[in-house]
Amino acid sequence: MLKHRGFPGRLPSSDFQFTIRRANPKGATPLAARKRYADRKHVDRRADEAFLGALIAHFGDEPFERGNLDAGRLSWLLGREVVPAEDPFDPTSYDAMLRVDMRAAQASFPQLFDGSSEFAFDISEG
């Protein structure tokens, strides 16, 4: 399992984790797109925003390996802002390749792109 060095481990001041420490000996938790309802708690939406901002800052629109990224957190974005980067896609593999769909990300989280989010990335760094 690839460990993404420099990737934030969790949402600051919360228990929302972004990465896992070690591979599950029984196999990777399967990724499955989760429905995001409009009545989700603010802190849940904030965790999605922070995680997506970290993905964009770390990988941009380039394909990346799932590695030690948390399956639960990825599943909230899967099929919308994060899409498979390979065909066939294995949702149960730590080696699965994903990528950020920048158009979907900008439509769902415009504050990451206009700089009004505390989790906004700096485009000039990439």
Order of alpha helices (4+ residues) and beta strands (2+ residues): alpha-beta-alpha-beta-beta-alpha-alpha
